[in-house]
Amino acid sequence: EVWGELPALMTDEKLTFKLQPNKVTHLKYDEMDFVLKTNDYGMNSPEITPDRPTSNTLRVLILGDAISMPEGFSYEEAYPGMLKQNLAEAYPGREVEVINAAVTGYAPHHQVALLPELMQTFTPDVVVYQFFDEFIQNVPPELAYDSTFIREMQLSMGFFPDGTKPMLYDHIVRSQ
Protein backbone atom coordinates (compact mmCIF):
# COMPACT_ATOMS: atom_id res chain seq x y z
CA GLU A 1 0.00 0.00 0.00
CA VAL A 2 1.33 3.43 -0.94
CA TRP A 3 0.27 6.98 -0.25
CA GLY A 4 -2.38 8.25 -2.64
CA GLU A 5 -0.36 11.44 -3.11
CA LEU A 6 2.78 9.54 -4.15
CA PRO A 7 2.58 10.58 -7.86
CA ALA A 8 2.90 14.24 -6.78
CA LEU A 9 5.76 13.66 -4.32
CA MET A 10 9.51 13.28 -4.57
CA THR A 11 12.11 12.22 -2.02
CA ASP A 12 14.14 14.83 -0.18
CA GLU A 13 17.15 14.15 2.04
CA LYS A 14 16.34 16.94 4.47
CA LEU A 15 12.54 16.79 4.57
CA THR A 16 12.06 13.07 3.68
CA PHE A 17 9.68 14.09 0.86
CA LYS A 18 8.20 17.15 -0.80
CA LEU A 19 5.86 18.11 -3.61
CA GLN A 20 7.36 18.04 -7.10
CA PRO A 21 7.65 21.55 -8.55
CA ASN A 22 5.79 22.65 -11.69
CA LYS A 23 3.57 19.60 -11.85
CA VAL A 24 -0.10 19.01 -12.55
CA THR A 25 -1.14 15.66 -11.05
CA HIS A 26 -4.55 14.01 -11.15
CA LEU A 27 -4.88 12.20 -7.82
CA LYS A 28 -7.61 9.63 -7.28
CA TYR A 29 -7.64 7.51 -4.12
CA ASP A 30 -10.05 6.65 -1.34
CA GLU A 31 -13.07 8.90 -2.05
CA MET A 32 -10.91 11.71 -3.43
CA ASP A 33 -10.58 12.74 -7.05
CA PHE A 34 -8.78 16.03 -7.62
CA VAL A 35 -6.03 17.82 -9.52
CA LEU A 36 -3.00 19.10 -7.62
CA LYS A 37 -1.02 21.91 -9.28
CA THR A 38 2.35 23.01 -7.93
CA ASN A 39 4.30 26.16 -8.68
CA ASP A 40 8.04 26.71 -9.28
CA TYR A 41 8.69 26.22 -5.56
CA GLY A 42 6.75 22.94 -5.34
CA MET A 43 3.83 24.50 -3.48
CA ASN A 44 0.10 24.10 -4.05
CA SER A 45 -0.09 27.82 -4.51
CA PRO A 46 -0.23 30.35 -7.33
CA GLU A 47 3.11 31.35 -8.80
CA ILE A 48 5.03 33.60 -6.44
CA THR A 49 8.23 35.58 -6.62
CA PRO A 50 10.44 36.69 -3.75
CA ASP A 51 9.74 40.33 -4.66
CA ARG A 52 6.33 41.64 -3.72
CA PRO A 53 4.23 42.96 -6.60
CA THR A 54 3.78 46.23 -4.68
CA SER A 55 5.20 47.63 -1.45
CA ASN A 56 1.66 47.50 -0.05
CA THR A 57 1.11 43.77 -0.78
CA LEU A 58 -0.17 41.76 2.18
CA ARG A 59 1.68 38.46 2.19
CA VAL A 60 0.47 35.44 4.21
CA LEU A 61 2.47 32.18 4.45
CA ILE A 62 0.69 28.94 5.37
CA LEU A 63 2.59 26.00 6.86
CA GLY A 64 0.78 22.75 7.51
CA ASP A 65 -0.13 19.26 6.38
CA ALA A 66 -2.92 17.65 4.31
CA ILE A 67 -5.54 19.88 5.91
CA SER A 68 -3.85 22.98 4.50
CA MET A 69 -2.30 21.53 1.32
CA PRO A 70 -5.21 20.34 1.02
CA GLU A 71 -6.05 16.79 0.04
CA GLY A 72 -9.09 16.59 -2.20
CA PHE A 73 -9.40 20.26 -3.16
CA SER A 74 -7.75 22.76 -5.46
CA TYR A 75 -6.06 25.83 -4.00
CA GLU A 76 -9.05 28.01 -4.90
CA GLU A 77 -11.60 25.65 -3.29
CA ALA A 78 -9.72 25.25 -0.01
CA TYR A 79 -9.16 27.66 2.85
CA PRO A 80 -5.90 29.17 1.49
CA GLY A 81 -7.71 30.36 -1.64
CA MET A 82 -10.75 31.46 0.36
CA LEU A 83 -8.48 33.31 2.79
CA LYS A 84 -6.91 35.18 -0.12
CA GLN A 85 -10.34 36.11 -1.47
CA ASN A 86 -11.66 37.21 1.93
CA LEU A 87 -8.56 39.28 2.70
CA ALA A 88 -8.75 40.95 -0.72
CA GLU A 89 -12.38 41.88 0.01
CA ALA A 90 -11.50 43.10 3.50
CA TYR A 91 -8.59 45.22 2.21
CA PRO A 92 -9.78 46.71 -1.09
CA GLY A 93 -7.02 48.38 -3.05
CA ARG A 94 -4.37 46.21 -1.41
CA GLU A 95 -2.85 43.24 -3.23
CA VAL A 96 -3.01 39.99 -1.24
CA GLU A 97 -0.81 36.92 -1.66
CA VAL A 98 -1.46 33.71 0.27
CA ILE A 99 1.51 31.37 -0.13
CA ASN A 100 0.54 27.79 0.64
CA ALA A 101 3.68 25.87 1.68
CA ALA A 102 1.68 23.05 3.33
CA VAL A 103 2.39 19.45 2.29
CA THR A 104 0.43 16.32 3.14
CA GLY A 105 2.10 14.34 5.92
CA TYR A 106 4.27 17.20 7.14
CA ALA A 107 4.82 17.40 10.89
CA PRO A 108 6.30 20.21 13.01
CA HIS A 109 9.89 19.15 12.29
CA HIS A 110 9.21 19.67 8.58
CA GLN A 111 7.82 23.16 9.15
CA VAL A 112 10.70 24.08 11.46
CA ALA A 113 13.13 23.02 8.73
CA LEU A 114 11.26 25.03 6.08
CA LEU A 115 10.42 28.20 7.98
CA PRO A 116 13.79 30.03 7.98
CA GLU A 117 14.23 29.70 4.21
CA LEU A 118 10.61 30.62 3.50
CA MET A 119 10.80 33.64 5.81
CA GLN A 120 13.97 34.86 4.14
CA THR A 121 12.74 34.21 0.60
CA PHE A 122 9.19 35.58 0.88
CA THR A 123 9.22 37.87 3.97
CA PRO A 124 5.58 37.22 4.88
CA ASP A 125 3.59 39.61 7.06
CA VAL A 126 1.68 36.76 8.69
CA VAL A 127 2.43 33.04 9.13
CA VAL A 128 -0.47 30.61 9.60
CA TYR A 129 0.70 27.40 11.23
CA GLN A 130 -1.62 24.38 11.09
CA PHE A 131 -0.77 20.91 12.35
CA PHE A 132 -2.46 17.60 13.07
CA ASP A 133 -1.56 16.46 16.57
CA GLU A 134 -1.90 12.69 16.01
CA PHE A 135 1.20 12.74 13.80
CA ILE A 136 3.17 14.60 16.47
CA GLN A 137 2.33 11.97 19.06
CA ASN A 138 3.54 9.13 16.84
CA VAL A 139 6.88 10.42 15.54
CA PRO A 140 9.50 10.64 18.30
CA PRO A 141 11.47 13.91 17.92
CA GLU A 142 14.80 12.11 18.13
CA LEU A 143 13.88 10.22 14.93
CA ALA A 144 12.78 13.22 12.85
CA TYR A 145 16.15 13.75 11.15
CA ASP A 146 17.61 10.26 11.51
CA SER A 147 18.60 8.94 8.05
CA THR A 148 17.31 5.44 8.84
CA PHE A 149 13.95 6.87 9.90
CA ILE A 150 13.79 9.03 6.76
CA ARG A 151 14.43 5.96 4.59
CA GLU A 152 11.84 3.94 6.52
CA MET A 153 9.27 6.73 6.16
CA GLN A 154 9.96 6.93 2.43
CA LEU A 155 9.48 3.15 2.11
CA SER A 156 6.21 3.31 4.06
CA MET A 157 4.91 5.97 1.68
CA GLY A 158 5.61 3.81 -1.37
CA PHE A 159 8.91 5.20 -2.61
CA PHE A 160 11.46 2.56 -3.66
CA PRO A 161 8.97 -0.32 -4.03
CA ASP A 162 11.49 -3.08 -3.40
CA GLY A 163 9.06 -5.39 -1.62
CA THR A 164 10.44 -4.86 1.86
CA LYS A 165 8.28 -3.79 4.77
CA PRO A 166 9.81 -0.84 6.65
CA MET A 167 11.13 -1.63 10.12
CA LEU A 168 9.16 1.27 11.59
CA TYR A 169 5.96 0.45 9.69
CA ASP A 170 3.81 0.02 12.79
CA HIS A 171 5.01 3.32 14.30
CA ILE A 172 4.24 5.59 11.37
CA VAL A 173 0.79 7.15 11.00
CA ARG A 174 -0.25 7.39 7.36
CA SER A 175 -3.19 9.10 5.72
CA GLN A 176 -4.07 6.07 3.55
C-alpha positions in Angstrom: 0.0 0.0 0.0 1.3 3.4 -0.9 0.3 7.0 -0.2 -2.4 8.2 -2.6 -0.4 11.4 -3.1 2.8 9.5 -4.1 2.6 10.6 -7.9 2.9 14.2 -6.8 5.8 13.7 -4.3 9.5 13.3 -4.6 12.1 12.2 -2.0 14.1 14.8 -0.2 17.2 14.1 2.0 16.3 16.9 4.5 12.5 16.8 4.6 12.1 13.1 3.7 9.7 14.1 0.9 8.2 17.1 -0.8 5.9 18.1 -3.6 7.4 18.0 -7.1 7.7 21.6 -8.5 5.8 22.7 -11.7 3.6 19.6 -11.9 -0.1 19.0 -12.5 -1.1 15.7 -11.0 -4.5 14.0 -11.1 -4.9 12.2 -7.8 -7.6 9.6 -7.3 -7.6 7.5 -4.1 -10.1 6.6 -1.3 -13.1 8.9 -2.0 -10.9 11.7 -3.4 -10.6 12.7 -7.0 -8.8 16.0 -7.6 -6.0 17.8 -9.5 -3.0 19.1 -7.6 -1.0 21.9 -9.3 2.3 23.0 -7.9 4.3 26.2 -8.7 8.0 26.7 -9.3 8.7 26.2 -5.6 6.8 22.9 -5.3 3.8 24.5 -3.5 0.1 24.1 -4.1 -0.1 27.8 -4.5 -0.2 30.4 -7.3 3.1 31.4 -8.8 5.0 33.6 -6.4 8.2 35.6 -6.6 10.4 36.7 -3.8 9.7 40.3 -4.7 6.3 41.6 -3.7 4.2 43.0 -6.6 3.8 46.2 -4.7 5.2 47.6 -1.4 1.7 47.5 -0.1 1.1 43.8 -0.8 -0.2 41.8 2.2 1.7 38.5 2.2 0.5 35.4 4.2 2.5 32.2 4.5 0.7 28.9 5.4 2.6 26.0 6.9 0.8 22.7 7.5 -0.1 19.3 6.4 -2.9 17.6 4.3 -5.5 19.9 5.9 -3.8 23.0 4.5 -2.3 21.5 1.3 -5.2 20.3 1.0 -6.1 16.8 0.0 -9.1 16.6 -2.2 -9.4 20.3 -3.2 -7.8 22.8 -5.5 -6.1 25.8 -4.0 -9.0 28.0 -4.9 -11.6 25.6 -3.3 -9.7 25.2 0.0 -9.2 27.7 2.9 -5.9 29.2 1.5 -7.7 30.4 -1.6 -10.8 31.5 0.4 -8.5 33.3 2.8 -6.9 35.2 -0.1 -10.3 36.1 -1.5 -11.7 37.2 1.9 -8.6 39.3 2.7 -8.7 40.9 -0.7 -12.4 41.9 0.0 -11.5 43.1 3.5 -8.6 45.2 2.2 -9.8 46.7 -1.1 -7.0 48.4 -3.0 -4.4 46.2 -1.4 -2.9 43.2 -3.2 -3.0 40.0 -1.2 -0.8 36.9 -1.7 -1.5 33.7 0.3 1.5 31.4 -0.1 0.5 27.8 0.6 3.7 25.9 1.7 1.7 23.0 3.3 2.4 19.5 2.3 0.4 16.3 3.1 2.1 14.3 5.9 4.3 17.2 7.1 4.8 17.4 10.9 6.3 20.2 13.0 9.9 19.2 12.3 9.2 19.7 8.6 7.8 23.2 9.2 10.7 24.1 11.5 13.1 23.0 8.7 11.3 25.0 6.1 10.4 28.2 8.0 13.8 30.0 8.0 14.2 29.7 4.2 10.6 30.6 3.5 10.8 33.6 5.8 14.0 34.9 4.1 12.7 34.2 0.6 9.2 35.6 0.9 9.2 37.9 4.0 5.6 37.2 4.9 3.6 39.6 7.1 1.7 36.8 8.7 2.4 33.0 9.1 -0.5 30.6 9.6 0.7 27.4 11.2 -1.6 24.4 11.1 -0.8 20.9 12.3 -2.5 17.6 13.1 -1.6 16.5 16.6 -1.9 12.7 16.0 1.2 12.7 13.8 3.2 14.6 16.5 2.3 12.0 19.1 3.5 9.1 16.8 6.9 10.4 15.5 9.5 10.6 18.3 11.5 13.9 17.9 14.8 12.1 18.1 13.9 10.2 14.9 12.8 13.2 12.9 16.2 13.8 11.2 17.6 10.3 11.5 18.6 8.9 8.1 17.3 5.4 8.8 13.9 6.9 9.9 13.8 9.0 6.8 14.4 6.0 4.6 11.8 3.9 6.5 9.3 6.7 6.2 10.0 6.9 2.4 9.5 3.2 2.1 6.2 3.3 4.1 4.9 6.0 1.7 5.6 3.8 -1.4 8.9 5.2 -2.6 11.5 2.6 -3.7 9.0 -0.3 -4.0 11.5 -3.1 -3.4 9.1 -5.4 -1.6 10.4 -4.9 1.9 8.3 -3.8 4.8 9.8 -0.8 6.6 11.1 -1.6 10.1 9.2 1.3 11.6 6.0 0.4 9.7 3.8 0.0 12.8 5.0 3.3 14.3 4.2 5.6 11.4 0.8 7.2 11.0 -0.2 7.4 7.4 -3.2 9.1 5.7 -4.1 6.1 3.5 
